[in-house]
Amino acid sequence: MNKLVFGILAHVDAGKTTLSESILYLSGKIGKLGRVDNKDAYLDTYELERARGITIFSKQAIFEIGETQITLLDTPGHVDFSAEMERTLQVLDYAILVISGADGVQGHTKTLWRLLDMYQIPVFLFVNKMDQNGTDKDKLMKEMKKQLDDGCIEFEQVKTDGFYDQLAMRDEIMMEAYLETGHVENVRIKKAVKERKVFPCFFGSALKLEGVEQFMQGIVKYAMLPYYPDEFGAKIFKITRDEQGNRLTHMKLTGGKLKVKDVLRNSIWEEKVNQIRIYSGQKFEAVNEIEAGSLFAVTGLSQTRPGEGLGREEASNTPVLEPVLFYQIILPEGCDPRVMIPKLRQIEEEEPELHIVWDEQLQEIQAQIMGEVQIEILQSLIQSRFGVEVAFDAGRIVYKETIANVVEGVGHFEPLRHYAEVHLLLEPGEPGSGLQFGVDCSEDSLGRNWQRLILTHLEEKAHKGVLTGSAITDMKISLVSGRAHNKHTEGGDFREATYRAVRQGLMEAESILLEPYYAFQLELPVKMVGRAMTDIEKMHGTYEISQTNGEMAVLVGSAPVITMRNYQKEVVAYTKGLGRLFCSLKGYEPCHNGLEVIENIGYDSERDTGNPTASVFCAHGAGFLVDWDKVKDYMHVESYLQKKDDLSKETAQNQAPYKEEKWISLDEIDQIINNTFYANQGKKSVWKRRKTALESYYEPVTYVGRQKETQEEYLLVDGYNIIHAWPELKELVDDNMDGARMKLLDTLSNYQGIRKCRIIVVFDAYRVQGHLEEVIDYHNIHMVYTKEAQTADQYIEKFAHDNQKKYNITVATSDGLQQIIIRGAGCALLSARELKAEIEEANKRIYQEYQKIQRRDRNYLMDALSPEAKQQIEEQIKKENDK
């Protein structure tokens, strides 16, 4: 039978579990339609899931549509369980992304979309809750095309010209087929869906079973069956335990077959499969043999880990969505931590992101957690499984560190009868790139086996930064040189030298403390926008208004996790329940209060005995320590960077001199200052000053061969607001509004001739029924009358938001709320009084220049005559007067 694996994903409360129930019911898998509200959903098997009405653990159900057997993986929608969701992505053939028709594309939806793109998983979209009032299919389609992908195409009205026309725009082969035959074959559409060029969209209501049957037929019709080789391969995506405590390894078979009592192995372990289970909901079927394409669980394996690959499959990368908070697990009185830690390790096997650690210095158990909901789940899990009631402290942020410049780290380990030296190049990486390792080392200086060993040591450990002892990230570490001794070098020597090389390089580098940021979407009443903007600025966040409909506004932006952690409760309070805040993890950016955090943590990198910065050298038969800042004076291998610089100088001397004038920007000057004045000084590397994301190393330094072009200036004037604010115009309003309007236009027309900028005067026409937007040229300025239901404020805000990156925009208005919004969009602002003063000042300057011209000395004929000629003319005039 044909087999397909579908995962169903969604933002929380989009109706994902309800859609799963509807699919299972219509396929005949279940005889009664379960509901989240009634706590009887087929796939919500865990007691706490039913109590809270959310999916916490991914679970599977198997059903059939025609000749196709589909395994449906229901994944958590809540952001606290994102890692559980992400682990399932590696075993999916296709994904079903559920979007709420009432809410549209939300914050976590876009995070899921980025993940699906990263894992290159084809997607079918189901827009749910279309039975609710106010849902607009056309508007939702436009939103999905804009915020997700232009390949989102409605598949409910197929075989129409509009449908084929959209398909033709996504692929050249489909375009050729459409132009030749007038339609596109299903085979080609399937391939386009598989290649993520097309994303089929369906609409309906899962609760009322509307559109679900058509959606089910669509996923079978337009999904391609995957090919599986005969060679054995399996991908492990989850570890669980059943009610009897048996350890279950959940995996997908991606090649060959698997039988009970078969031996599975990797480079570390080798174990036998005792039982093969195919789960569907809570129940399972035990089988003796399984074929490729199936999802199943096996017993008998004790050392497997989520993300591990078996046979032909390689291990998966670390999940992108990782916890950003860590908490102390507080044990009840009398509970021995040494007894509890092995039990907690069992839970860590199922949730690897927890990172359960025992801090010897603080004498406490710590765990990394996504949020408050996950804490409640962990407490319940520990209570039900081990009978222990634990508590958690207030929690702290998981910080990280990176570097802003390229350095060479040197580590040397040479106690008596041991020898190893390692040179590593540390380079800043792209934000979110994590740690990358590479080799740029000749085998003449260091053998290949030693090189591989050094790479293993680099990857085996979470390296600490030197500012706070937090893990390092967003950098590339390359092995560039090293040396071994033919007689005295052992494997452990290179481990010590490698660790010390990393730390020595970090001590020399300009280190930057990073903190996690949320990307947020805040929906709230328009009258509350000012309060929200003030709050976000206090939280050191950035924002912009993405949309407004007169009553509700939507702010999007980002802010540090630590400042925004409990903001949801505040939003509910000050909006009286009307506001909603959606957050998803954006990633790590420079810390907004780095110096304060560094001082509070009080980490001393040179006293961290577990992560030494010094190196060990040998003299007169005894080893001695050399501090990090003196290591390069004692090292045995030539510096890689110095050698590179020398080669560059030689090359430059051999080439003909060439000079080119360069313009240097203020940003580049700041970069140079940061790399010199703010470089590490003394023995301790500290973060020297607060940087914004724009000022940080995240923006590459570029040189431009010519001067940067200035942006065109625009002045947007709120017409009626200015008329009612200027006394001389307000006097005319009662008698003749047209006269006031024309006087304002004439004034601005004269001002444009002086200022030489583009001026747009906007007048409200939103109460005029059926009125369309009207743009009229008045002399040298533009006059806009807004369309029905659109105010001048909305027109100006939209223009400012859409064009603020292209033009230098100034807005003239005295509307207080609009001023806040315009500042949020990044535009300059003039009040009515300031505009009047500027126009008067411009007119005054022009008049003064005119007066100067008038006063200039003129050339007269008399001035050019000699004194004798002047006297003769005067005598002649006198004679004429005497007559």
Residue pairs with C-beta under 8 A, 6 or more apart in sequence:
1 64
1 67
1 68
1 69
2 67
2 68
2 69
2 225
3 68
3 69
3 70
3 71
3 225
3 291
3 293
3 294
4 68
4 69
4 70
4 71
4 93
4 94
4 223
4 225
4 226
4 293
5 70
5 71
5 73
5 91
5 92
5 93
5 94
5 252
5 293
5 295
6 70
6 71
6 72
6 73
6 92
6 93
6 94
6 95
6 96
6 219
7 72
7 73
7 75
7 88
7 89
7 92
7 94
7 95
7 96
7 121
8 16
8 19
8 20
8 72
8 73
8 74
8 75
8 95
8 96
8 98
9 16
9 75
9 77
9 85
9 95
9 96
9 97
9 98
9 112
9 116
10 16
10 77
10 97
10 98
10 99
10 100
10 109
10 112
11 77
11 99
11 100
11 103
11 106
11 107
11 108
11 109
11 112
11 582
12 54
12 77
12 78
12 79
12 108
13 77
13 100
14 77
14 98
14 99
14 100
14 103
14 106
14 109
14 128
14 129
15 98
15 100
15 128
15 129
15 206
15 207
16 55
16 74
16 75
16 77
16 98
17 36
17 41
17 43
17 44
17 55
17 74
18 35
18 36
18 41
18 128
18 206
18 207
19 96
19 98
19 126
19 128
19 206
19 212
20 41
20 42
20 43
20 61
20 72
20 74
21 30
21 33
21 34
21 35
21 41
21 42
21 43
21 206
22 33
22 206
22 207
22 209
22 212
23 63
23 72
23 212
23 216
24 30
24 42
24 61
24 63
24 72
25 31
25 32
25 33
25 209
26 209
26 212
26 213
26 216
27 63
27 64
27 65
27 216
28 63
29 42
29 61
29 62
29 63
29 280
30 42
32 40
33 209
34 40
34 41
34 42
35 41
36 44
36 53
37 53
39 50
39 51
39 53
40 50
41 50
42 61
42 281
43 55
43 59
43 61
43 74
43 281
44 50
44 55
45 59
45 281
45 282
46 56
46 57
48 56
48 376
48 377
48 380
49 55
49 56
49 57
52 373
54 76
54 77
54 78
54 373
55 74
55 75
55 76
55 77
55 78
55 81
56 76
56 78
56 81
56 84
56 377
57 76
57 81
57 84
57 240
58 73
58 74
58 75
58 76
58 84
58 85
58 87
58 88
58 238
59 73
59 74
59 279
59 281
60 71
60 72
60 73
60 74
60 279
60 280
60 295
61 71
61 72
61 74
61 280
61 281
62 69
62 70
62 71
62 72
62 278
62 280
63 69
63 70
63 72
64 70
65 216
65 217
65 220
66 220
68 220
70 219
70 220
71 294
71 295
73 88
73 91
73 92
73 295
75 84
75 85
75 88
76 82
76 84
76 85
77 85
77 108
78 373
79 108
79 111
79 370
79 371
79 583
79 584
79 585
80 369
80 370
80 371
80 372
80 373
80 374
81 370
81 373
81 374
82 111
82 319
82 321
82 370
82 585
83 319
83 321
83 322
83 323
83 351
83 352
83 353
83 370
84 238
84 351
85 112
85 321
86 115
86 319
86 320
86 321
87 237
87 238
87 306
87 307
87 319
88 237
88 238
89 95
89 115
89 116
89 119
89 121
90 119
90 235
90 237
90 307
90 316
91 235
91 237
91 251
91 252
91 295
92 119
92 121
93 122
93 223
93 226
94 121
94 122
94 123
94 124
94 219
94 223
95 116
95 121
95 122
95 123
95 124
96 123
96 124
96 125
96 126
96 219
97 109
97 112
97 113
97 116
97 123
97 124
97 125
97 126
98 125
98 126
98 128
99 105
99 109
99 125
99 126
99 127
99 128
99 140
99 144
100 106
100 127
100 128
100 129
101 127
101 128
101 129
101 130
101 132
101 135
101 140
101 203
102 129
102 132
102 134
102 135
104 140
104 143
105 143
105 144
105 147
105 148
106 521
106 582
107 519
107 520
107 521
107 556
107 582
107 583
107 584
108 582
108 584
109 148
110 147
110 148
110 584
111 321
111 519
111 584
111 585
113 123
113 148
113 149
115 320
115 321
116 123
117 196
118 320
120 196
121 196
122 193
122 194
122 195
122 196
122 199
122 223
123 196
123 199
124 193
124 199
124 200
124 202
124 215
124 218
124 219
124 222
124 223
125 144
125 152
125 199
125 200
125 201
125 202
126 201
126 202
126 203
126 204
126 206
126 211
126 215
127 137
127 140
127 144
127 201
127 202
127 203
127 204
128 204
128 205
128 206
129 135
129 205
129 206
129 207
130 137
130 203
130 204
130 205
130 210
130 211
131 205
131 207
131 208
131 210
137 154
137 203
140 203
141 152
141 154
141 201
144 152
144 201
145 152
148 199
149 199
150 170
151 170
151 196
151 197
151 198
151 199
152 199
152 201
153 163
153 166
153 167
153 170
153 198
153 199
153 200
153 201
154 163
154 201
154 202
154 203
155 163
155 200
155 201
155 202
155 218
155 222
156 202
156 203
156 211
156 214
157 163
159 183
164 178
164 182
164 183
164 184
165 178
167 174
167 178
167 184
167 189
167 192
167 198
168 174
168 175
168 178
168 179
168 184
169 175
170 192
170 197
170 198
171 188
171 192
171 197
171 198
173 188
174 184
174 188
174 189
174 192
177 183
177 184
177 185
177 188
178 184
186 221
186 222
189 198
189 222
190 222
190 223
190 224
191 224
192 198
193 199
193 200
193 222
193 223
193 224
194 223
194 224
200 218
200 222
202 211
202 214
202 215
202 218
203 211
204 210
204 211
204 212
204 214
204 215
205 211
206 212
226 293
228 253
228 254
228 255
228 292
228 293
229 255
229 256
229 292
229 312
230 255
230 256
231 255
231 256
231 311
231 312
232 255
232 256
232 257
232 258
232 310
232 311
232 312
233 253
233 254
233 255
233 256
233 309
233 310
233 311
233 312
233 313
234 251
234 252
234 253
234 254
234 255
234 258
234 264
234 309
234 310
234 311
234 313
235 251
235 252
235 254
235 309
235 310
235 313
235 316
236 249
236 250
236 251
236 304
236 305
236 306
236 307
236 308
236 309
236 310
237 250
237 251
237 252
237 306
237 307
238 250
238 306
238 350
239 247
239 248
239 249
239 250
239 304
239 305
239 306
239 349
239 350
240 248
240 250
240 297
240 350
241 247
241 248
241 346
241 350
241 385
242 248
246 299
247 299
247 301
247 302
247 349
248 277
248 297
248 298
248 299
249 297
249 298
249 299
249 301
249 304
250 295
250 296
250 297
251 295
251 296
251 297
251 298
251 310
252 293
252 294
252 295
253 290
253 291
253 292
253 293
253 294
253 296
254 292
254 293
254 312
254 313
255 292
255 311
255 312
255 313
256 292
256 311
257 289
257 290
257 291
257 292
258 273
258 276
258 289
258 290
258 298
259 273
259 276
259 288
259 289
259 290
260 273
260 274
260 275
260 276
260 288
260 289
261 272
261 273
261 274
262 272
262 273
263 270
263 271
263 272
263 273
264 270
264 271
264 272
264 273
264 301
264 310
265 271
265 310
266 308
266 310
268 303
269 303
271 300
271 301
271 302
271 303
272 300
273 298
273 299
273 300
273 301
274 298
274 299
274 300
275 286
275 298
275 299
275 300
276 286
276 287
276 288
276 289
276 290
276 296
276 297
276 298
277 284
277 285
277 286
277 287
277 296
277 297
277 298
277 299
278 284
278 285
278 287
278 290
278 294
278 295
278 296
279 296
279 297
284 297
287 296
290 296
305 349
305 352
306 352
307 315
307 316
307 317
307 318
307 319
307 352
308 315
308 316
309 315
309 316
318 434
319 353
320 432
321 370
321 585
322 353
322 368
322 585
323 353
323 354
323 355
323 368
323 369
323 370
323 398
324 370
324 397
324 398
324 516
324 561
324 585
325 368
325 369
325 370
325 371
325 395
325 396
325 397
325 398
325 561
326 355
326 366
326 367
326 368
326 369
326 395
326 396
326 397
326 398
327 366
327 367
327 369
327 375
327 392
327 393
327 394
327 395
327 396
328 364
328 365
328 366
328 392
328 393
329 344
329 356
329 364
329 365
329 366
329 367
329 390
329 391
329 392
330 390
330 391
330 392
330 393
331 337
331 340
331 365
331 388
331 390
332 388
332 389
332 390
335 388
337 358
337 365
340 365
340 386
340 388
341 356
341 358
341 365
343 382
343 385
343 386
343 388
344 354
344 356
344 365
344 367
344 382
345 356
346 385
347 354
347 356
347 378
347 381
347 382
347 385
348 354
348 355
348 356
353 368
353 370
354 367
354 368
354 369
354 378
355 366
355 367
355 368
356 365
356 366
356 367
357 365
357 366
357 367
358 364
358 365
358 366
359 365
359 366
367 378
368 398
369 375
369 378
369 392
369 395
375 392
378 390
378 392
379 389
379 390
379 391
379 392
382 388
382 389
382 390
383 389
383 390
397 515
397 516
397 561
397 562
398 470
398 516
399 468
399 470
399 513
399 514
399 515
399 591
399 597
400 465
400 470
400 471
400 472
400 473
400 474
400 513
400 514
400 515
400 588
401 465
401 466
401 467
401 468
401 470
401 471
401 472
401 473
401 506
401 511
401 512
401 513
401 514
402 428
402 429
402 465
402 472
402 473
402 474
402 475
402 511
402 512
402 514
402 697
403 426
403 428
403 472
403 475
403 506
403 509
403 510
403 511
403 512
404 428
404 509
404 510
404 511
404 512
404 674
404 675
404 696
404 697
405 428
405 509
405 510
405 675
405 679
405 697
406 425
406 426
406 427
406 428
406 641
407 425
407 426
407 505
407 508
407 509
407 641
408 423
408 424
408 425
408 426
408 480
408 505
408 508
408 639
408 640
408 641
409 423
409 424
409 425
409 426
409 501
409 502
409 503
409 504
409 505
409 506
409 508
410 421
410 422
410 423
410 424
410 501
410 504
410 505
410 615
410 631
410 632
410 635
410 639
411 421
411 422
411 424
411 496
411 497
411 498
411 499
411 500
411 501
411 502
411 503
411 504
411 615
411 631
412 420
412 421
412 422
412 497
412 500
412 615
412 616
412 617
412 626
412 631
412 634
412 635
412 636
413 419
413 420
413 421
413 493
413 494
413 496
413 497
413 500
413 615
413 616
414 420
414 421
414 616
414 617
414 618
414 623
415 616
415 618
415 623
416 618
416 621
416 622
416 623
417 488
418 488
418 489
418 490
418 492
418 493
419 483
419 484
419 485
419 488
419 489
419 493
419 618
420 482
420 483
420 484
420 485
420 489
420 493
420 494
420 496
420 497
421 482
421 483
421 497
421 635
421 636
421 637
422 454
422 479
422 482
422 494
422 497
422 498
422 500
422 501
423 479
423 480
423 481
423 482
423 501
423 635
423 637
423 639
423 640
424 458
424 477
424 478
424 479
424 480
424 498
424 501
424 502
424 505
425 440
425 476
425 477
425 478
425 480
425 640
425 641
426 475
426 476
426 477
426 502
426 505
426 506
426 509
427 475
427 476
427 477
427 478
428 474
428 475
428 697
429 435
429 436
429 474
429 475
429 476
430 474
431 474
431 587
431 588
431 589
431 698
432 474
432 587
432 588
433 474
433 476
434 473
434 474
435 463
435 472
435 473
435 474
435 475
435 476
435 477
436 475
436 476
436 477
437 455
437 458
437 459
437 476
437 477
437 478
437 479
438 476
438 477
438 478
438 479
439 451
439 455
439 478
439 479
440 478
440 479
440 480
441 451
441 479
441 480
441 481
441 482
443 451
445 481
445 482
445 483
445 637
446 479
446 481
446 482
446 483
446 484
447 484
450 482
450 484
450 489
450 494
451 479
451 482
453 491
453 494
454 479
454 482
454 494
454 498
455 479
457 494
457 495
457 498
457 499
458 477
458 479
458 498
458 502
461 499
462 471
463 471
463 472
463 499
463 502
463 503
463 611
464 470
464 471
464 472
464 503
464 608
464 611
465 471
465 472
465 506
465 511
465 513
466 503
466 506
466 507
466 511
466 603
466 605
466 613
466 684
466 685
467 511
467 513
467 594
467 598
467 603
467 605
467 685
467 686
467 687
468 513
468 597
468 598
468 601
468 603
469 601
469 603
469 605
469 608
469 611
470 513
472 506
473 514
473 588
474 514
474 588
477 502
480 640
481 637
481 638
481 640
482 494
482 497
482 637
483 636
483 637
484 494
496 616
497 615
499 611
499 612
500 612
500 613
500 614
500 615
503 605
503 611
503 612
503 613
503 628
504 613
504 615
504 628
504 631
506 605
506 685
507 605
507 613
507 628
507 629
507 680
507 683
507 685
508 628
508 629
508 680
508 685
509 680
509 685
510 674
510 675
510 678
510 679
510 680
510 685
510 688
511 680
511 685
511 686
511 687
512 590
512 594
512 687
512 691
512 696
512 697
513 590
513 591
513 594
513 597
513 598
513 687
514 588
514 589
514 590
514 591
515 560
515 561
515 562
515 588
515 589
515 590
515 591
515 592
515 597
516 560
516 561
516 585
516 586
516 587
516 588
517 558
517 559
517 560
517 561
517 585
517 586
517 587
517 588
517 589
518 558
518 559
518 560
518 561
518 564
518 583
518 584
518 585
518 586
519 556
519 557
519 558
519 583
519 584
519 585
519 586
520 541
520 555
520 556
520 557
520 558
520 559
520 564
520 581
520 582
520 583
520 584
521 546
521 554
521 555
521 556
521 581
521 582
522 532
522 543
522 554
522 555
522 556
522 571
522 579
522 580
522 581
522 582
523 552
523 553
523 554
523 579
523 580
523 581
524 532
524 552
524 553
524 555
524 571
524 575
524 578
524 579
524 580
525 551
525 552
525 553
525 575
525 578
525 579
526 548
526 550
526 551
526 552
526 553
526 817
527 817
528 574
528 575
528 579
529 545
529 553
529 555
529 817
529 820
529 821
530 817
530 820
531 574
532 543
532 555
532 571
532 579
533 543
533 555
533 820
533 824
535 567
535 570
536 542
536 543
536 555
536 557
536 559
538 563
539 559
539 560
539 563
539 564
539 567
540 559
540 560
540 563
540 592
540 593
541 557
541 558
541 559
541 560
541 563
541 564
542 557
542 558
542 559
543 555
543 556
543 557
543 824
544 555
544 556
544 557
544 801
544 824
544 825
544 826
545 553
545 554
545 555
545 797
545 801
545 821
545 824
545 825
546 554
546 555
546 556
546 801
547 553
547 554
548 554
548 794
548 797
550 789
550 791
550 794
552 578
558 586
558 589
560 591
560 592
561 585
563 592
564 583
567 581
568 581
568 583
571 579
571 580
571 581
572 579
589 693
589 696
589 698
590 690
590 691
590 692
590 693
590 696
590 698
591 597
591 687
592 690
593 690
594 687
594 690
595 686
595 687
595 689
595 690
598 686
598 687
604 684
605 611
605 613
605 684
605 685
606 613
606 614
606 627
606 628
606 683
606 684
613 627
613 628
614 625
614 626
614 627
614 628
614 631
615 625
615 626
615 628
615 631
615 634
616 623
616 624
616 625
616 626
617 623
617 624
617 626
617 634
618 624
626 633
626 634
627 683
628 683
629 683
632 639
660 705
662 703
662 704
662 705
663 703
663 704
663 705
663 706
663 707
663 708
664 703
665 704
665 708
667 695
667 699
667 701
668 701
668 702
668 703
670 695
671 701
678 688
678 689
680 686
710 808
711 806
711 807
711 808
712 757
712 758
712 806
712 807
712 808
713 755
713 757
713 758
713 807
713 808
713 809
713 810
714 757
714 758
714 759
714 760
714 803
714 807
714 808
714 809
714 810
715 755
715 757
715 758
715 759
715 760
715 810
715 811
715 812
716 760
716 762
716 796
716 799
716 800
716 809
716 810
716 811
716 812
717 748
717 759
717 760
717 761
717 762
717 811
717 812
717 813
717 835
718 762
718 792
718 793
718 796
718 811
718 812
718 813
718 815
718 818
719 741
719 744
719 761
719 762
719 763
719 764
719 783
719 792
720 763
720 764
720 792
721 792
721 813
721 814
721 815
721 832
722 729
722 744
722 812
722 813
722 814
722 832
722 835
723 729
723 730
723 733
723 737
723 740
723 741
723 744
724 730
724 733
725 814
725 832
725 833
726 744
726 832
726 836
728 743
729 740
729 743
729 744
730 740
732 739
732 740
732 743
733 740
741 763
744 761
745 761
745 778
745 779
745 781
745 783
747 839
748 759
748 761
748 781
748 839
749 759
749 778
749 779
749 780
749 781
750 843
751 759
751 839
751 842
751 843
752 758
752 759
752 780
752 781
753 780
754 842
754 843
754 845
754 846
755 842
758 781
758 782
759 780
759 781
759 782
760 781
760 782
760 783
760 784
760 799
761 778
761 781
761 782
761 783
761 784
762 784
762 786
762 792
762 795
762 796
763 783
763 784
763 785
763 786
763 792
764 786
764 791
764 792
765 771
765 774
765 785
765 786
765 787
765 788
766 786
766 787
766 788
766 789
766 790
766 791
767 788
768 788
769 788
770 788
771 785
771 786
771 787
771 788
772 787
772 788
773 784
773 785
773 786
773 787
773 790
773 795
774 784
774 785
775 782
775 783
775 784
776 782
776 783
776 784
776 785
777 783
784 795
786 792
786 794
786 795
793 813
793 815
793 818
793 821
796 811
796 813
796 818
796 822
797 818
797 821
797 822
797 825
799 809
800 809
800 811
800 822
800 825
800 827
801 825
803 809
804 825
804 826
804 827
808 828
809 827
809 828
810 827
810 828
810 829
810 830
811 818
811 822
811 827
811 828
811 829
811 830
812 830
812 831
812 832
812 834
812 835
813 819
813 822
813 829
813 830
813 831
813 832
814 831
814 832
814 833
819 829
819 831
822 829
823 829
830 838
862 870
865 873
